[in-house]
Amino acid sequence: MHKTEDIQQAKDYILSKTDLIPEIGIILGSGLGSLADEIEDAVAIPYEDIPHFTKADAIGGHSNELVIGKFEGKNIVAMRGRYHYYEGFSLDEVTFPVRVIKALGADNLIITNSCGAVNTDFSPGELMLITDHINLVGTNPLIGRNNDDLGTRFPDVSEVYNRGLRNLALQVAEKNDITLRQGVYGWWSGPVYETPAEIRMIRTLGGDAIGMSTVPEATVAIHSGMKVLGISCLTNMACGILDQPLSHEEVVEVAGKSRATFVHLVRNVIKEM
């Protein structure tokens, strides 16, 4: 469990670089990093400079920095680059930035990701609003001695993804003629993709999409008392649905094609929050 003094030290360092107090935090998944370039009066702080942030040089293809500034009239703090459990980081390391985002003042957290579609009614390139999740990894970021300063020992997770924020996202999508699916996200440890048998299991359990992030961060955000909104870019059909192998290159390509729509949706959601 995270230590209060570690969170405070990280917060103090960040506030030595900016006096802006964020209202909204956002974790930028694959294909959304460019959104950080549009933040006004931005201060970018490399993860490696922030006390107790794990050195992020093991994360490939990301800028690995915290960007704080103004976006659509709101004060926001954005994570450009995230930690993944499959890279060997502990869940404390994966979720520590969420604690700091909360400590900085943000009560709302938008979590984005790229993932595979399990629901055969969905199509690659579409966006999915996360209504709930299934933890398939067999561990939890809250395991260990609880820090009562951060949250209760046994948090309620009956509504991880805030209903009010979900309704707002649906209204924004409709207003902007954006197809926004709704579904349950399953967390898979990775780094291997799922087998066809595992995908059949996930569908039987009620999963609509499967990915390798988001659930740890959302769990810690709920423990911290934050409101969470989760949005996925469906970059591929999950293993076994189509008679073709999966590749990271395909994920990156589809995420890139969907970037403009994804950014447009997130921009307008933040504008209305």
C-alpha positions as YAML, in Angstrom:
chain: A
units: angstrom
residues:
- id: 1
  name: MET
  ca: [0.00, 0.00, 0.00]
- id: 2
  name: HIS
  ca: [1.23, 3.48, -0.80]
- id: 3
  name: LYS
  ca: [2.72, 5.64, 1.96]
- id: 4
  name: THR
  ca: [1.20, 9.03, 2.71]
- id: 5
  name: GLU
  ca: [4.64, 10.64, 2.99]
- id: 6
  name: ASP
  ca: [5.69, 9.33, -0.45]
- id: 7
  name: ILE
  ca: [2.56, 10.76, -2.05]
- id: 8
  name: GLN
  ca: [3.17, 14.10, -0.29]
- id: 9
  name: GLN
  ca: [6.76, 14.27, -1.50]
- id: 10
  name: ALA
  ca: [5.68, 13.63, -5.10]
- id: 11
  name: LYS
  ca: [2.94, 16.24, -4.78]
- id: 12
  name: ASP
  ca: [5.30, 18.83, -3.31]
- id: 13
  name: TYR
  ca: [7.77, 18.33, -6.15]
- id: 14
  name: ILE
  ca: [5.08, 18.73, -8.81]
- id: 15
  name: LEU
  ca: [3.70, 21.86, -7.14]
- id: 16
  name: SER
  ca: [7.22, 23.32, -7.14]
- id: 17
  name: LYS
  ca: [6.92, 23.31, -10.95]
- id: 18
  name: THR
  ca: [3.38, 24.68, -11.27]
- id: 19
  name: ASP
  ca: [0.79, 26.45, -9.13]
- id: 20
  name: LEU
  ca: [-2.13, 25.02, -11.11]
- id: 21
  name: ILE
  ca: [-4.51, 22.77, -9.15]
- id: 22
  name: PRO
  ca: [-6.04, 20.14, -11.48]
- id: 23
  name: GLU
  ca: [-9.74, 19.31, -11.42]
- id: 24
  name: ILE
  ca: [-9.49, 16.34, -13.77]
- id: 25
  name: GLY
  ca: [-6.87, 13.63, -14.25]
- id: 26
  name: ILE
  ca: [-6.55, 11.65, -17.47]
- id: 27
  name: ILE
  ca: [-4.49, 8.58, -18.31]
- id: 28
  name: LEU
  ca: [-3.74, 8.70, -22.02]
- id: 29
  name: GLY
  ca: [-3.76, 5.26, -23.63]
- id: 30
  name: SER
  ca: [-2.32, 4.18, -26.97]
- id: 31
  name: GLY
  ca: [-3.14, 6.70, -29.67]
- id: 32
  name: LEU
  ca: [-4.17, 9.49, -27.32]
- id: 33
  name: GLY
  ca: [-0.78, 10.87, -26.33]
- id: 34
  name: SER
  ca: [-1.17, 13.69, -28.85]
- id: 35
  name: LEU
  ca: [-3.96, 15.16, -26.72]
- id: 36
  name: ALA
  ca: [-1.31, 16.31, -24.26]
- id: 37
  name: ASP
  ca: [0.18, 18.50, -26.99]
- id: 38
  name: GLU
  ca: [-3.02, 20.55, -26.97]
- id: 39
  name: ILE
  ca: [-2.89, 21.39, -23.27]
- id: 40
  name: GLU
  ca: [-2.40, 25.13, -22.82]
- id: 41
  name: ASP
  ca: [0.14, 26.71, -20.44]
- id: 42
  name: ALA
  ca: [1.47, 23.18, -20.08]
- id: 43
  name: VAL
  ca: [4.16, 22.09, -17.66]
- id: 44
  name: ALA
  ca: [5.62, 18.67, -18.55]
- id: 45
  name: ILE
  ca: [7.45, 16.75, -15.82]
- id: 46
  name: PRO
  ca: [9.30, 13.51, -16.69]
- id: 47
  name: TYR
  ca: [8.27, 10.61, -14.47]
- id: 48
  name: GLU
  ca: [11.88, 9.95, -13.57]
- id: 49
  name: ASP
  ca: [12.13, 13.40, -11.95]
- id: 50
  name: ILE
  ca: [9.14, 12.91, -9.66]
- id: 51
  name: PRO
  ca: [9.94, 11.39, -6.25]
- id: 52
  name: HIS
  ca: [8.72, 7.77, -5.91]
- id: 53
  name: PHE
  ca: [7.59, 7.50, -9.53]
- id: 54
  name: THR
  ca: [9.25, 4.37, -10.86]
- id: 55
  name: LYS
  ca: [11.85, 4.94, -13.54]
- id: 56
  name: ALA
  ca: [9.86, 4.54, -16.72]
- id: 57
  name: ASP
  ca: [12.57, 3.80, -19.27]
- id: 58
  name: ALA
  ca: [11.19, 0.26, -19.55]
- id: 59
  name: ILE
  ca: [7.97, 1.58, -21.07]
- id: 60
  name: GLY
  ca: [8.36, 1.61, -24.84]
- id: 61
  name: GLY
  ca: [6.83, 4.09, -27.24]
- id: 62
  name: HIS
  ca: [5.62, 6.69, -24.75]
- id: 63
  name: SER
  ca: [6.85, 10.07, -23.57]
- id: 64
  name: ASN
  ca: [6.54, 9.10, -19.90]
- id: 65
  name: GLU
  ca: [5.67, 12.48, -18.46]
- id: 66
  name: LEU
  ca: [3.04, 14.21, -16.38]
- id: 67
  name: VAL
  ca: [1.53, 17.19, -18.22]
- id: 68
  name: ILE
  ca: [-0.37, 19.83, -16.23]
- id: 69
  name: GLY
  ca: [-2.23, 22.78, -17.74]
- id: 70
  name: LYS
  ca: [-5.54, 24.00, -19.13]
- id: 71
  name: PHE
  ca: [-7.70, 22.09, -21.59]
- id: 72
  name: GLU
  ca: [-11.16, 23.17, -22.72]
- id: 73
  name: GLY
  ca: [-11.37, 25.59, -19.82]
- id: 74
  name: LYS
  ca: [-10.50, 22.97, -17.19]
- id: 75
  name: ASN
  ca: [-7.36, 22.47, -15.16]
- id: 76
  name: ILE
  ca: [-6.13, 18.98, -15.98]
- id: 77
  name: VAL
  ca: [-3.22, 16.68, -15.26]
- id: 78
  name: ALA
  ca: [-2.47, 14.10, -17.94]
- id: 79
  name: MET
  ca: [-0.34, 10.97, -17.80]
- id: 80
  name: ARG
  ca: [1.37, 10.63, -21.17]
- id: 81
  name: GLY
  ca: [2.60, 7.06, -20.84]
- id: 82
  name: ARG
  ca: [1.48, 4.55, -18.22]
- id: 83
  name: TYR
  ca: [2.98, 1.69, -16.26]
- id: 84
  name: HIS
  ca: [1.82, -1.84, -17.13]
- id: 85
  name: TYR
  ca: [1.79, -4.84, -14.81]
- id: 86
  name: TYR
  ca: [3.13, -7.07, -17.60]
- id: 87
  name: GLU
  ca: [6.31, -5.03, -17.78]
- id: 88
  name: GLY
  ca: [7.28, -6.24, -14.33]
- id: 89
  name: PHE
  ca: [6.13, -3.22, -12.36]
- id: 90
  name: SER
  ca: [4.38, -3.93, -9.08]
- id: 91
  name: LEU
  ca: [0.76, -2.84, -8.77]
- id: 92
  name: ASP
  ca: [1.92, -0.24, -6.23]
- id: 93
  name: GLU
  ca: [4.17, 1.21, -8.94]
- id: 94
  name: VAL
  ca: [1.44, 0.98, -11.59]
- id: 95
  name: THR
  ca: [-1.08, 2.88, -9.46]
- id: 96
  name: PHE
  ca: [1.10, 5.35, -7.52]
- id: 97
  name: PRO
  ca: [0.45, 8.15, -10.05]
- id: 98
  name: VAL
  ca: [-3.29, 7.86, -9.38]
- id: 99
  name: ARG
  ca: [-2.67, 8.58, -5.68]
- id: 100
  name: VAL
  ca: [-0.64, 11.64, -6.63]
- id: 101
  name: ILE
  ca: [-3.26, 12.88, -9.10]
- id: 102
  name: LYS
  ca: [-5.83, 12.69, -6.32]
- id: 103
  name: ALA
  ca: [-3.51, 14.43, -3.87]
- id: 104
  name: LEU
  ca: [-2.99, 17.25, -6.37]
- id: 105
  name: GLY
  ca: [-6.71, 17.98, -6.21]
- id: 106
  name: ALA
  ca: [-8.33, 16.03, -9.04]
- id: 107
  name: ASP
  ca: [-11.58, 14.35, -8.02]
- id: 108
  name: ASN
  ca: [-12.33, 12.99, -11.50]
- id: 109
  name: LEU
  ca: [-10.21, 10.50, -13.45]
- id: 110
  name: ILE
  ca: [-10.63, 9.61, -17.12]
- id: 111
  name: ILE
  ca: [-8.88, 6.35, -18.02]
- id: 112
  name: THR
  ca: [-8.37, 5.49, -21.68]
- id: 113
  name: ASN
  ca: [-6.90, 2.41, -23.34]
- id: 114
  name: SER
  ca: [-6.68, 0.31, -26.47]
- id: 115
  name: CYS
  ca: [-8.07, -3.22, -26.23]
- id: 116
  name: GLY
  ca: [-9.51, -6.18, -28.10]
- id: 117
  name: ALA
  ca: [-13.21, -6.68, -28.81]
- id: 118
  name: VAL
  ca: [-14.71, -9.87, -27.38]
- id: 119
  name: ASN
  ca: [-18.30, -8.97, -28.24]
- id: 120
  name: THR
  ca: [-18.80, -10.01, -31.87]
- id: 121
  name: ASP
  ca: [-21.28, -7.16, -32.41]
- id: 122
  name: PHE
  ca: [-18.40, -4.71, -32.02]
- id: 123
  name: SER
  ca: [-15.93, -3.72, -34.75]
- id: 124
  name: PRO
  ca: [-12.28, -2.61, -34.74]
- id: 125
  name: GLY
  ca: [-11.98, 1.16, -34.68]
- id: 126
  name: GLU
  ca: [-15.06, 1.70, -32.54]
- id: 127
  name: LEU
  ca: [-14.98, 3.24, -29.07]
- id: 128
  name: MET
  ca: [-16.42, 1.55, -25.98]
- id: 129
  name: LEU
  ca: [-17.63, 3.15, -22.79]
- id: 130
  name: ILE
  ca: [-16.62, 0.91, -19.88]
- id: 131
  name: THR
  ca: [-19.67, 0.12, -17.75]
- id: 132
  name: ASP
  ca: [-17.95, -2.36, -15.43]
- id: 133
  name: HIS
  ca: [-14.90, -4.59, -15.30]
- id: 134
  name: ILE
  ca: [-13.79, -8.14, -14.54]
- id: 135
  name: ASN
  ca: [-10.46, -8.70, -12.80]
- id: 136
  name: LEU
  ca: [-9.03, -11.83, -14.43]
- id: 137
  name: VAL
  ca: [-5.49, -11.48, -13.12]
- id: 138
  name: GLY
  ca: [-5.94, -12.94, -9.64]
- id: 139
  name: THR
  ca: [-4.38, -10.06, -7.75]
- id: 140
  name: ASN
  ca: [-5.46, -6.60, -6.63]
- id: 141
  name: PRO
  ca: [-3.60, -3.31, -6.03]
- id: 142
  name: LEU
  ca: [-5.20, -2.98, -2.57]
- id: 143
  name: ILE
  ca: [-3.76, -6.23, -1.21]
- id: 144
  name: GLY
  ca: [-1.62, -5.57, 1.85]
- id: 145
  name: ARG
  ca: [-1.95, -3.41, 4.94]
- id: 146
  name: ASN
  ca: [-4.50, -0.65, 4.32]
- id: 147
  name: ASN
  ca: [-3.55, 3.00, 4.67]
- id: 148
  name: ASP
  ca: [-6.67, 4.43, 6.28]
- id: 149
  name: ASP
  ca: [-5.59, 7.94, 5.30]
- id: 150
  name: LEU
  ca: [-6.11, 6.97, 1.65]
- id: 151
  name: GLY
  ca: [-9.32, 4.97, 1.81]
- id: 152
  name: THR
  ca: [-11.38, 2.30, 3.54]
- id: 153
  name: ARG
  ca: [-10.17, -1.26, 4.00]
- id: 154
  name: PHE
  ca: [-13.11, -2.73, 2.03]
- id: 155
  name: PRO
  ca: [-14.17, -0.28, -0.70]
- id: 156
  name: ASP
  ca: [-17.50, -0.68, -2.48]
- id: 157
  name: VAL
  ca: [-17.09, -1.34, -6.21]
- id: 158
  name: SER
  ca: [-20.74, -1.58, -7.22]
- id: 159
  name: GLU
  ca: [-20.22, 1.46, -9.46]
- id: 160
  name: VAL
  ca: [-16.55, 1.80, -10.38]
- id: 161
  name: TYR
  ca: [-17.34, 3.75, -13.55]
- id: 162
  name: ASN
  ca: [-19.46, 6.69, -12.49]
- id: 163
  name: ARG
  ca: [-22.99, 6.63, -13.90]
- id: 164
  name: GLY
  ca: [-23.22, 10.41, -14.21]
- id: 165
  name: LEU
  ca: [-19.97, 10.61, -16.18]
- id: 166
  name: ARG
  ca: [-21.08, 7.71, -18.38]
- id: 167
  name: ASN
  ca: [-24.35, 9.43, -19.16]
- id: 168
  name: LEU
  ca: [-22.44, 12.60, -20.01]
- id: 169
  name: ALA
  ca: [-20.14, 10.67, -22.39]
- id: 170
  name: LEU
  ca: [-23.15, 9.09, -24.11]
- id: 171
  name: GLN
  ca: [-24.78, 12.50, -24.56]
- id: 172
  name: VAL
  ca: [-21.57, 13.97, -25.97]
- id: 173
  name: ALA
  ca: [-21.15, 11.01, -28.35]
- id: 174
  name: GLU
  ca: [-24.72, 11.36, -29.61]
- id: 175
  name: LYS
  ca: [-24.38, 15.12, -30.07]
- id: 176
  name: ASN
  ca: [-21.18, 14.62, -32.08]
- id: 177
  name: ASP
  ca: [-22.41, 11.62, -34.10]
- id: 178
  name: ILE
  ca: [-19.80, 9.29, -32.56]
- id: 179
  name: THR
  ca: [-20.52, 5.57, -32.22]
- id: 180
  name: LEU
  ca: [-19.91, 4.74, -28.57]
- id: 181
  name: ARG
  ca: [-20.45, 1.14, -27.59]
- id: 182
  name: GLN
  ca: [-21.00, 0.13, -23.97]
- id: 183
  name: GLY
  ca: [-19.53, -2.93, -22.34]
- id: 184
  name: VAL
  ca: [-17.63, -4.77, -19.63]
- id: 185
  name: TYR
  ca: [-13.82, -4.63, -19.77]
- id: 186
  name: GLY
  ca: [-11.75, -7.61, -18.71]
- id: 187
  name: TRP
  ca: [-8.24, -7.13, -17.33]
- id: 188
  name: TRP
  ca: [-5.68, -9.61, -18.68]
- id: 189
  name: SER
  ca: [-2.13, -9.58, -17.33]
- id: 190
  name: GLY
  ca: [-0.37, -10.00, -20.69]
- id: 191
  name: PRO
  ca: [2.04, -9.69, -22.33]
- id: 192
  name: VAL
  ca: [0.75, -12.64, -24.36]
- id: 193
  name: TYR
  ca: [-2.59, -12.19, -26.05]
- id: 194
  name: GLU
  ca: [-5.40, -14.50, -24.98]
- id: 195
  name: THR
  ca: [-5.97, -17.93, -26.49]
- id: 196
  name: PRO
  ca: [-9.21, -18.66, -28.38]
- id: 197
  name: ALA
  ca: [-10.35, -20.80, -25.43]
- id: 198
  name: GLU
  ca: [-9.65, -17.98, -23.00]
- id: 199
  name: ILE
  ca: [-11.67, -15.56, -25.16]
- id: 200
  name: ARG
  ca: [-14.60, -17.99, -25.11]
- id: 201
  name: MET
  ca: [-14.29, -18.10, -21.33]
- id: 202
  name: ILE
  ca: [-14.21, -14.31, -21.08]
- id: 203
  name: ARG
  ca: [-17.30, -14.00, -23.27]
- id: 204
  name: THR
  ca: [-19.10, -16.58, -21.13]
- id: 205
  name: LEU
  ca: [-18.19, -14.57, -18.02]
- id: 206
  name: GLY
  ca: [-19.77, -11.47, -19.52]
- id: 207
  name: GLY
  ca: [-16.75, -9.62, -20.91]
- id: 208
  name: ASP
  ca: [-17.18, -7.43, -23.99]
- id: 209
  name: ALA
  ca: [-13.56, -6.36, -24.37]
- id: 210
  name: ILE
  ca: [-10.16, -7.45, -23.04]
- id: 211
  name: GLY
  ca: [-7.04, -5.44, -22.30]
- id: 212
  name: MET
  ca: [-3.90, -5.23, -20.19]
- id: 213
  name: SER
  ca: [-4.44, -2.06, -18.13]
- id: 214
  name: THR
  ca: [-7.05, 0.23, -16.54]
- id: 215
  name: VAL
  ca: [-8.48, -2.03, -13.80]
- id: 216
  name: PRO
  ca: [-5.64, -1.42, -11.29]
- id: 217
  name: GLU
  ca: [-5.83, 2.34, -11.80]
- id: 218
  name: ALA
  ca: [-9.63, 2.38, -11.58]
- id: 219
  name: THR
  ca: [-9.57, 0.28, -8.40]
- id: 220
  name: VAL
  ca: [-7.14, 2.63, -6.66]
- id: 221
  name: ALA
  ca: [-9.08, 5.67, -7.88]
- id: 222
  name: ILE
  ca: [-12.27, 4.29, -6.31]
- id: 223
  name: HIS
  ca: [-10.37, 3.56, -3.10]
- id: 224
  name: SER
  ca: [-9.23, 7.20, -3.19]
- id: 225
  name: GLY
  ca: [-12.78, 8.51, -3.55]
- id: 226
  name: MET
  ca: [-12.50, 9.63, -7.17]
- id: 227
  name: LYS
  ca: [-15.14, 9.51, -9.89]
- id: 228
  name: VAL
  ca: [-13.93, 7.37, -12.79]
- id: 229
  name: LEU
  ca: [-14.77, 7.39, -16.50]
- id: 230
  name: GLY
  ca: [-13.30, 4.64, -18.68]
- id: 231
  name: ILE
  ca: [-13.20, 4.69, -22.50]
- id: 232
  name: SER
  ca: [-11.59, 2.05, -24.73]
- id: 233
  name: CYS
  ca: [-10.55, 2.07, -28.37]
- id: 234
  name: LEU
  ca: [-11.37, -1.36, -29.81]
- id: 235
  name: THR
  ca: [-8.32, -1.96, -31.97]
- id: 236
  name: ASN
  ca: [-8.91, -5.58, -33.00]
- id: 237
  name: MET
  ca: [-11.22, -8.55, -32.64]
- id: 238
  name: ALA
  ca: [-9.95, -10.79, -29.85]
- id: 239
  name: CYS
  ca: [-8.15, -14.04, -30.60]
- id: 240
  name: GLY
  ca: [-10.16, -16.78, -32.32]
- id: 241
  name: ILE
  ca: [-12.99, -14.55, -33.56]
- id: 242
  name: LEU
  ca: [-11.31, -14.02, -36.92]
- id: 243
  name: ASP
  ca: [-9.05, -16.60, -38.54]
- id: 244
  name: GLN
  ca: [-5.92, -14.49, -38.30]
- id: 245
  name: PRO
  ca: [-3.10, -13.93, -35.79]
- id: 246
  name: LEU
  ca: [-2.96, -10.87, -33.57]
- id: 247
  name: SER
  ca: [-0.15, -8.33, -33.74]
- id: 248
  name: HIS
  ca: [0.86, -5.20, -31.86]
- id: 249
  name: GLU
  ca: [1.36, -3.47, -35.20]
- id: 250
  name: GLU
  ca: [-2.35, -3.93, -35.96]
- id: 251
  name: VAL
  ca: [-3.25, -2.44, -32.57]
- id: 252
  name: VAL
  ca: [-1.07, 0.62, -33.20]
- id: 253
  name: GLU
  ca: [-2.41, 1.07, -36.75]
- id: 254
  name: VAL
  ca: [-6.09, 0.97, -35.77]
- id: 255
  name: ALA
  ca: [-5.50, 3.16, -32.73]
- id: 256
  name: GLY
  ca: [-3.90, 5.71, -35.02]
- id: 257
  name: LYS
  ca: [-6.88, 5.70, -37.40]
- id: 258
  name: SER
  ca: [-9.29, 6.17, -34.50]
- id: 259
  name: ARG
  ca: [-7.23, 8.88, -32.80]
- id: 260
  name: ALA
  ca: [-9.12, 11.88, -34.16]
- id: 261
  name: THR
  ca: [-12.51, 10.51, -33.10]
- id: 262
  name: PHE
  ca: [-11.17, 9.44, -29.70]
- id: 263
  name: VAL
  ca: [-9.60, 12.85, -29.02]
- id: 264
  name: HIS
  ca: [-12.77, 14.62, -30.21]
- id: 265
  name: LEU
  ca: [-14.90, 12.60, -27.78]
- id: 266
  name: VAL
  ca: [-12.58, 13.11, -24.81]
- id: 267
  name: ARG
  ca: [-12.18, 16.82, -25.59]
- id: 268
  name: ASN
  ca: [-15.93, 17.40, -25.57]
- id: 269
  name: VAL
  ca: [-16.50, 15.27, -22.47]
- id: 270
  name: ILE
  ca: [-13.94, 17.36, -20.57]
- id: 271
  name: LYS
  ca: [-15.52, 20.54, -21.93]
- id: 272
  name: GLU
  ca: [-18.89, 19.48, -20.46]
- id: 273
  name: MET
  ca: [-17.61, 18.19, -17.12]
...
